[in-house]
Amino acid sequence: MPGSEVRADCWMSEYMTPWDVYLHGLTAVLEHKKTPFQEMYLVETGAYGKALVLDGKWQSSVVDEFLFHEPLVHPAMIQHGAPRRVLVLGGGEGATAREALRWRTVEKVAMVDIDREVVEACRRHLPEMHQNAFDDPRLELVIDDALDVLGRNDEKWDVIISDLSDPIEEGPSFRLFTKEFFEEAQRALHEDGCFAVQAGPVAPGEFQLHVRLVRTLMAVYPHVLSYSSHVPTYGAPWGFILASARPLETRPDPETVDRLLAEKTAGGFRMLDGRTLLGLLQTPLHLRQAIEKETTVYTLAQPPRFFGKGSLGEKSG
C-alpha cells in the first residue's frame, strides 16, 4: 500500500470470525511451549510490547493490558466497597492479582490457575504486568483446577474475579463458563459479594458468546450487568459481566468513587476513575436488546465453544 511501511517478517494471526483475521507483527518469540493444558507463546510485538498468547488466542500485552485488567477488577471491588478477601480464577500473567492488591482493605488474594508452566513463564518474562504481585505476602498462588477448588472449598469471598482463558473446545476453560460453574462461584461468595467475569467480544458480529454468558449468569444471580472496554490488541471491544445477590449501582457518582479509591487503594490507576466507571457501566442499546432476546443458557451438557485459534507464520518472498 502506498505510504505504508511493513516492518515485521513474522506474524501472529488470530482468527476473529470465519471471515476476519487480526495480524500482530512480532519482533521475537520469547518462549513457546505445549504444556499439558494448552499451547503457550510469549512474544515481543512491534507495537504493543511483550504479550501472552494461549491456544492461538491473544491474552494480553504490556502496552494495553490496563484497558482489560482495570475494568475487569475494579468495578466489582468498588461495588463491594471494602473487599477483604478476593479470589482470582485464572490470570496467569499476575496482572489481575496486581489490581486486586491495590486495595488497602484486601487481606488475602487467592489466585487459582491450572497451568503452572504458564504462570512461571509469565513471572520470568512479564514483570511489567505482574509488578511483583507474586511476592506480595497477601497473595496465595494455587495451581489447580478452578472448578475443583470451588467444589471442595468452604471459604467465603467478598469478590471473585474470573479471568479464565477463552472457552475454546481444545482448551482447559470451557467448563468454567457454564451455569454449574457459576453456581459454585455463587456458593463461595458472601451474601454481599460480587462476581466479575471476562466475557468475550461485544462487537456486533461477535457478541453471541457474551450475550449468552449474560443470560447464563441471569439464571444464577438476581442482579447482572454487562459492560465493556475497548482493548486494541483484541481487535474488538471486550465484554465483562458483574453479578451479585444485591442490587448493582449502575450510575455511581464520580466524585464519590474518586474519594473511595483515594481512601482505600494505593492508587496508580491508568484508566479507571469515577468518571470512567460511570461511562463503563452504561450498557449499549444493541447489547441490551440482544440480551433481552437471548434464551440460551450454557451448561456442562451444552457448554460454549469460542471461535478459532491462531497461528504463527513468517512473511515469504
Secondary structure, 3 states (H helix, E strand, C coil): CCCCCCCCCEEEEEEEECCEEEEEEEEEEEEEEECCCCEEEEEEECCCEEEEEECCEEEEECCCCHHHHHHHHHHHHHHHCCCCEEEEEECCCCHHHHHHCCECCCCEEEEEECCHHHHHHHHHHCHHHHCCHHHCCCEEEEECCHHHHHHHCCCCEEEEEEECCCCCCCCCCHHHHCHHHHHHHHHCEEEEEEEEEEEEECCCCCCHHHHHHHHHHHCCCCEEEEEEEEEHHHCEEEEEEEEECCCCCCCCCHHHHHHHHHHHECCCCCCCCHHHHHHHCCCCHHHHHHHHHCCCCCCCCCCCCCCCCEEEEECCC
